[in-house]
């Protein structure tokens, strides 16, 4: 995820610029204790993808689905129920 937040000529950054084109329901799940870069990327996705919803899982790190499977499942079920 480093290249999303920093300039890197070897990588195409157009994916970040095109996030606004995403037209499907989008759920972003991030752990409270994940690395700062990934929390910033989650915030960018939430900000730039129309209608995106971000869920921060308390007490979890980067492997949210393994560290907090119930919370991850509940967030996903709530998101799907709202569609």
C-alpha positions as CSV (number, residue, x, y, z in Angstrom):
1,X,0.0,0.0,0.0
2,X,3.0,2.3,0.3
3,X,2.7,3.4,-3.4
4,X,-0.8,4.7,-2.9
5,X,0.5,7.3,-0.5
6,X,4.0,8.1,-1.9
7,X,5.3,8.9,-5.4
8,X,6.7,5.9,-7.2
9,X,7.5,6.2,-10.9
10,X,7.7,2.5,-11.4
11,X,4.0,2.0,-10.6
12,X,0.9,3.3,-12.3
13,X,-1.0,5.5,-9.9
14,X,-4.1,5.8,-12.1
15,X,-5.9,3.3,-9.8
16,X,-6.0,6.0,-7.1
17,X,-7.2,8.6,-9.5
18,X,-10.0,6.3,-10.8
19,X,-11.6,5.3,-7.4
20,X,-14.4,7.7,-8.1
21,X,-15.4,5.5,-11.1
22,X,-16.3,2.6,-8.9
23,X,-20.1,2.1,-9.1
24,X,-20.7,-0.9,-6.9
25,X,-21.4,-1.1,-3.1
26,X,-18.1,-1.0,-1.4
27,X,-17.2,-2.0,2.2
28,X,-13.8,-1.1,3.6
29,X,-12.8,-3.0,6.7
30,X,-9.7,-2.0,8.6
31,X,-8.3,-2.9,12.0
32,X,-7.9,-0.3,14.7
33,X,-4.3,-1.3,15.1
34,X,-3.4,-1.8,11.5
35,X,-0.4,0.1,10.2
36,X,-1.0,3.8,9.6
37,X,-0.5,3.5,5.8
38,X,-3.3,1.0,5.6
39,X,-5.6,3.1,7.8
40,X,-4.9,6.1,5.5
41,X,-5.6,4.0,2.4
42,X,-8.9,2.8,3.9
43,X,-9.8,6.5,4.5
44,X,-8.9,7.4,0.9
45,X,-11.1,4.6,-0.4
46,X,-14.0,5.7,1.8
47,X,-13.5,9.3,0.7
48,X,-13.2,8.7,-3.1
49,X,-15.5,5.7,-3.8
50,X,-19.0,7.0,-4.0
51,X,-21.1,5.6,-1.2
52,X,-18.3,3.6,0.3
53,X,-18.7,2.6,3.9
54,X,-15.7,2.1,6.2
55,X,-15.8,-0.1,9.4
56,X,-12.9,0.1,11.9
57,X,-12.7,-3.1,13.9
58,X,-11.7,-2.4,17.5
59,X,-8.7,-4.2,18.8
60,X,-7.7,-5.8,15.4
61,X,-4.6,-5.3,13.4
62,X,-4.0,-6.0,9.7
63,X,-5.5,-9.5,9.6
64,X,-8.9,-8.4,10.7
65,X,-10.8,-11.4,9.5
66,X,-8.5,-13.7,11.5
67,X,-8.1,-11.5,14.6
68,X,-11.8,-10.6,14.9
69,X,-13.8,-13.0,12.8
70,X,-17.1,-12.3,14.5
71,X,-16.8,-8.5,14.2
72,X,-15.7,-8.9,10.6
73,X,-18.7,-11.2,9.8
74,X,-21.1,-8.9,11.6
75,X,-19.8,-5.8,9.7
76,X,-20.2,-7.7,6.4
77,X,-23.7,-9.0,7.3
78,X,-24.8,-5.5,8.3
79,X,-23.5,-4.1,5.0
80,X,-25.1,-6.8,2.9
81,X,-28.4,-6.4,4.8
82,X,-28.4,-2.7,3.9
83,X,-28.1,-3.3,0.2
